[in-house]
Amino acid sequence: MPLMHYDKRPLYLRIKEHLEKLINDGVYQNGDKLPSETALADELSVSRATLREALRVLEKEGKITKHQGIGTFITEPAPKFQRGIEELFSVTEAIKKAGHVPGTNGLNVEKILPDAKLKSIMDIDEEQPLIKLTRIRTADEEPVVYCEDYLDASFLKLKIDEDFSDSLFKLLEQKHNLKIKYAMTEIIPVIANQQLEDALEVEIGTPVLLLNQSHYNHEDKLFLFSRNYYRNDQFQFKVLRTR
């Protein structure tokens, strides 16, 4: 690191900045274990005391994590969106509450007849039409959720030319006076396929969180079934458990 000798800042800050560059350049990936302090100090031609101070600052900033007796690791970035799974929320609401701008890409709306699986889930007749809504929800123009929604068209009296670009919950509640009382939710870890690679801009094989949700009104009528695929580097779900 010959250029470091021309930098008049304290050496530990220069070492810290150099390590940050290695992380940003992908030399060290999220979750990687750093070399031992002795090996890293030798590699950077600095004392262990100087290296420790650089590592101390990186740890304080949350960029590395030290585990006593195990080693020092590059910190996995925290998800942008952390929600309690017991709280029924729309994707739009979650993105706004986290301080980001929601958006929609790849919107497609069509009227379909249910297959056997959808018929069983929604307890409807095979000839009863559904509105299938697919779209990619974005936060600050970055794809974060791929959504498939199936709505009971005959019950809701919805048209396929409705404006589905914003919150679906908001559309149902404000325009159609239909409030969701509760939802039954199933969380399933899945692996991204080609469709999810294209939609969410993740690699095939990347873990993704699938939330299957059945939404009911105050008369316990199931009128909306959703399959939402969340990028697990963007969303984290928590639940309060008591006994």
N, C-alpha and C positions, 0 to 999 in steps of 0.2 A: 504494500500500500504506500508507494513512494509519495503520492500527492498529499498524504496526511501530514507530512513533515512541513508543508507550506501553510497549513491551517493552524491559526493561533488559538483556537478554542481549546478548552481542557481536553486531554486525550480521551478520557472516558466518554465524552460526548461524541467525539469523532468515531470511536469504536461502536457506540450505540447506533449512530447514523449508518455506519457501514453494515451492521447486522440487519438493520431495518431494510436496507437496500437488497441484501441477500434474500430476505423474506419476500419483499415486493417483486423481485425478479424470479421468484419461484425456485431458488436454490434450496431453500428450506420451505417445505409445504406445511399447511396447517396440520397439527398433530405430530409432526416430526420431532424426534429427540435430537437435541444439539450434542455435539461432541463434549467430552468431559472438559472441565475448566482448564486442566493442564494442557490437553491437546489443543483446545481452542486458543488459549493464550499463546502457545507456541506457534500456531498457524498464523496468528495476527501479529506476532512479534511484540507482545506487550506483557506486562506483569500480570499475575493473577489478581492482584489488588485492583488494578485498573479495569480488568475484565469484569470483576465482581461488581464494581460500581456501575458499569454500563448495563450489566444484567439486572442490577437492582432497579434502575430507572425503567428498563423495559418491562420488568415485572410489575412495577407500580402503575404503568400505563396499560397493563392488561394484555401485553403482546406476547409474554411468555409465562409459563407456570413452572414453579420448582416443586418437585416431590422429593422429600428427604429420603436419601438412600436409593432413589430410583434414577433421577436425572432431571434435566430441564427440557421442557417441551414448548414448541410453538403453540400458542393458544388458538383453539378453534374459535372463529368469530361467532359472537352471540347472535341468535336470530333477531331480525328486526321486530317481529310480531310475536308476542308472548301473551296467550289468552287462556283463561280458565275454561275448560271444556264444558263445565256445567252452565256456562253463560251462552244463551242462544244469540248469535250475532251474525250480521251479514259481512261478507268479505269487504264490501265498500266501507262499512263502519269501522272494521278492524284497521284498514289501511289509513283512514282519516284520523282515527284516534292515536295512531302511532306517529302522526305528523307528516304523512306522505300523501301524494296526490294519486287517487285511484283512476284507473282507465280500463278500457276494454278493447281487445283486438280479436280478430277472427270470429266475429259474431255470425252465427248461423241459426236460423229459426225455421222449423218445418213441422208439419202435422204428420204424425205417424200412427200406425196401429201397433199396440203393444205385442212384444213377443211373450212367450210363456213365462219367462222370468219376471218381466215387468207386470204382467197380469197377476201373478201370484203376490208380488210385493205390494201392489196398489189395490188388490182385491177388486178388479174391474173385469168387465166382459172383453173378450178379444176384439169385438167390433167397436169398442168405445175408444174414440180417438184421444191421443195425447199430443201435447205440444212439446217437442224436443228442442231445447235451447242449449247450444254449445258456445263457449266463449273462453277467452284467455283474459284473466284479470291481471292488471299490471299495477305496480307501485312505482311512481316516478318513471314510468315507461318501461320498467323492467318486469318481465313475466314472473308471477309468483304463484298463481293458482290456475289450474285448468278445470273448468266447470262443465258438468253435464247435468241439466235440470229437466225433469219430466213432470209436466203439469197436466192435471185432469181438465182437458179442454171443455168438456160438456158441463162440468160443475162450475168452472170458473168463468165461462163465457168469454174467454180471452181470444184475441185475434192475433194472427202471426205478424201483423204489421204494427204491433205495439212497440213502444220504445224500451227495448231490453238492455240498453247500453249502460244504465246506471244500476242502482240497487234493486234487486228483484223483490226483496222484502218491502222496500219503500213503494214500489209500483203496486203491489198487491194491497198494501194497507191504505195508501192515500188515494189511489184511483179506483180501486175495486172494493174498498171498505172490508177487506178480508184480513183479519189479524191471525198470526200464527200463535197458538197457545203453547205448544211444546213440540219438541222433536226428539225422536229416538235416533241415537247416533252410534255408529260402529266405526272404530278406528282400525285400519288395516295397513300394515307396512307392505308396500309393493315395490317392484323394481321397474324403473322407467323403460318403456319400450320405444319403438320408433316414433309413435304418435306423441308421446310425452317428451321425447327428446326435441322434436320440432316445436311443440307448444311451449315448453318451459325452458328451453335452451339449456338442457342438462344432458350429460352423456348417457347413452344406453347402459343400463345396469345401475344407475344412481338410485339410492333409496328415496322413495317418495311416500308421503303420508296420504292415504285415501280415507276420506270421511264419507261414509254412506249415511245419509240422513233422511228420515221419513218425517214430514211435517204435517201437523194436525191442527184443525181449527177448534173452536170451543165446543163443537158438537162431536169431537173425536173423529172427524172425517179426515182421512189421509188424502191430501190434494196435491202434494208436491213431494217428489222423491229426487234427491240430489246425489250425484257422485262428484265430489270435489277432490282434486289431486293437488296437494300442497307441497311446494318445495321445502324439504326439511332443513335447508340451510337458511330459510327465511321465516318459517313458522315453528313455534314450539307451543305445545298444549299442556296445560297443567290441570290437575283435578284435586279438590279438597276431599280427603277421606277421613271419616271419623268413626269411632266405635263407642 
